Each structure stands twice: as structure tokens, then as C-alpha cells.
Amino acid sequence: MSSASGTFEDTAIDELPPALRSMWRLCRLGFEYEPALMGVAFVLTLVAAVPDALLALWFKLLGEGLLEHRPTLLYVAAAGLGASAVATWFLQTVSTRLQRRFRDKVTIALESHVARLQASVTTIAHQERPEYLDRLSVLRDQVFTLDHMYMSVFSTAGWIVRLAVTITLLATVSPVLILLTVFALPTVAVTSWRPVVEREAQEQGGQADRLARHLFLLSTTASSGKEIRVLGTGRDLAARRRSAWEQWYGPLAAARTRSSAWYAAGWAIFAAAYVGAIVLVSAGPHASAASAILVLAAGARLSSYVGATVGEIGFLRGIWMDGSRRLAWLEDYAARAAREADQPAPSRITEGIRFSGVTFR
């Protein structure tokens, strides 16, 4: 049996395409299908991040008004707090609803796109070889990873805007506080590295995982369960399923343990720097109560923003980006198979997707 690029037995599977290029291709596909909705959802996500990040500024003005007995400043700070709270709630609500509508529409397009790509390949190598099955299992069983990538990119951009505003506020107190971002870099680096290691460990045990799921379904399905009960092979199947599951989960658990230790170390470095920043503004040569309030409020939010950002980057780097790389690989594989078979490559979505008799445009 021949594959798209050689014999079935001899052809080595291609490497996954680069991550950023694959993400760009997936973003371009979503924009090609729903440009207006995608653009509005992205802009609203960025705008909704600004009022939330300004809360630390209003707390600082509130403290200055109380300490310096300035009623006007108190009124401005109170109005700012109220406006930020209302704007954050309103913009996030509208943004969430638009994002869900965009996801609902683009999911139909992506499912049809993946199905068309797999059906267009003239060979059966991608249906038989374990290496290809490992690649396609995510697209078949977890196609939601594709549409979730858009939301992850939007959320990451929103958290980055919050970080930029918070760091700007801290810089108004002392330029030295900008160094807090440097101490956050180890956490960001570990968060970007951790999902890759865990994903590789999970994919290496893909065959054992499929065997464990097959044995579980075989033992729990009604039709086959009757035969198992008659033959008395239930204990043997349970033992084989347990062995296959441990063969898959053992290396994955070890990889997670090692990466979690590095993750904790990165956060310990940032926590030490945050404590040092509080000491600097509260007991340093230019210490002031208002500055201490700003650093406490902005620093606390900076910690939560860093945590949310690195968490989102972890999901993006480990799951959502991986789905985009697999889709890009499938597109290249289907296009190469079409060229070798002298067939036109499958086109992208340009005029609409027909689904259950309805055309979405």
C-alpha cells in the first residue's frame, strides 16, 4: 500500500509544522470565514482589560484623598472605582457573548474542514499507521481544541494588556519596580516549556492509551459484556486494561511531577521580588502611604495577572497550539496527496459551509 509520499512501510512521518505559522494559518482560516465577528470579539477583549487594570490607580487616589483630606479626590476615586467596575462587567459580558457566537459558527466550519481533509486523502495510511493515528486522534476526538485556540489567543492578549497597564502604574512610583517583570520571566519560561514536555510524554504513550480505552469499552459495552461474562475473561481484560493504562500514565505522571517542581521554583522567585518591592516603597527613602497602597493593589493584581497569563500561555502552548499544528500538518498532507494523485487540493472555506441542509455565510 502506498502513502502520499512513499511506501506505507518505509515513509517516515513528517514533523509537525512550526507553531506560530500553524496558529497564523488557523487564525487566517477563522478570519476568512467570519472576519467581522472575529475582529469585534478581539477588540472588545482588549478594551475590557483596561478598566479592570485601572482599579489600582483609583485605590491610590482614594488613599491620597483620605490622608490629605481632599474631598474632591475622594469623589473622583469613588467615581473611578464605580465606572471601572461597571465597565468591566459590561464589556466582559458583551465580549463573552460575541466570543461564544463566533465559536459556535467557526466550530461548524472547522469540523467540516477537518472531515473534508481526511476524506480527500486517496490512501489509507493515515487510517492504519499508529503514527498517523496519534496525530489525527486529537482532531477526531477533540476538535474543540481548534476553536478554543481563538479564545485562548484573545484571552492572552487581554491579560498582556492588563500587565502593560499595571506595570505602567508601578513605574510611576519607581522605575525600579519594572524589574518585577524580569522576576516573572522564569515563571513564563517554565510555563511555556512545561506543556511541551507533558504533551510529548502523553503522545509517546498514545498506543497504550488507545488500548486501555478499547479494553474499557470492550468490558463495559452491553453486547460484548455478555460474551465476557460467559467466557469468564473479565478479570484478565481488567488486568490488561490496568497494565496498558499504567504504561501510558506512568511516564506522564513523572513528567508532570518534574515540571511542577520547576513551576513552583519560578513562582518562588517572583514572590520574593514582590515582597522586596513592598519593602522598598514602604520603608525606603521615598516611602509614602499612597505609593504603598498603589504597590499593594497593583502588585497583587500583577501577581494574579501573571498567573492568569502564564496559565493561558500554558493552555495555548500545550493544547490549543498543538491542535493548530496538527491541522496544518493534515492540510499539508492532504495537499501533497492530492498533488501526487493529480487531484486538486481541497479548497478552504470561501463561500460558506453546508451543514444539515443550512448554509452559513
CORMOMO-V994294 format. One line per field, one symbol per residue. ss: DSSP state (A for helix, B for strand, O for the rest). burial: I if it has 16 or more other ideal C-beta (glycine too) atoms within 10 Angstrom, else O. A space follows every 10 residues. Layout:
BEGIN
ss=???
burial=???
END
This chain:
BEGIN
ss=OBBOOBBOOO OOOOOOOOAA AAAAAAAAAA AAAOAAAAAA AAAAAAAAAA AAAOAAAAAA AAAAAAAAOO AAAAAAAAAA AAAAAAAAAA AAAAAAAAAA AAAAAAAAAA AAAAAAAAAA OOOOAAAAOA AAAAAAAAAA AOOAAAAAAA AAAAAAAAAA AAAAAAAAAA AAAOAAAAAA AAAAAAAAAA AAAAAAAAAA AAAAOAAAAA AAAAAAAAAA OAAAAAAAAA AOOAAAAAAA AAAAAAAAAA AAAAAAAAAA AAAAAAAAAA AAAAAAAAAA AAAOOOOOAA AAAAAAAAAA AAAAAAAAAA AAAAAAAAAA AAAAAAAAAA AAAAAAAAAA OOOOOOOOOO OOBBBOOBBB O
burial=OOIIOOOOOO OOIOOOIOIO OIIOIIIOII IOIIOOIIOI IIOIIIOIII IIIIIIIIII IIIIIOOOOO OOIIOOIOOI IOOIOOIIOO IIOOIOOIIO OIIOIIOIII IOIIOOIIOI IOIOIIOOIO OIOIIIOIIO OOIOIIIIII IIIIIIOIII IIIOIIIOII OOIIOOIOOI IOIIOIIIOI IOOIIOIIIO IIIOIIIIII IIOOIOOIIO OOOOOOOIOO OOOOOOIOOI IOOIIOOIIO IIOOIIOOIO OIIOOIIOOI OOIIOOIOOI IOOOOOOOOI IIIIIIIIIO IIIOIIIIII OIIIIIIIII IIIIIIIIII IIIIIIIIOO OOOOOIOOIO OOIOOOOOOI O
END
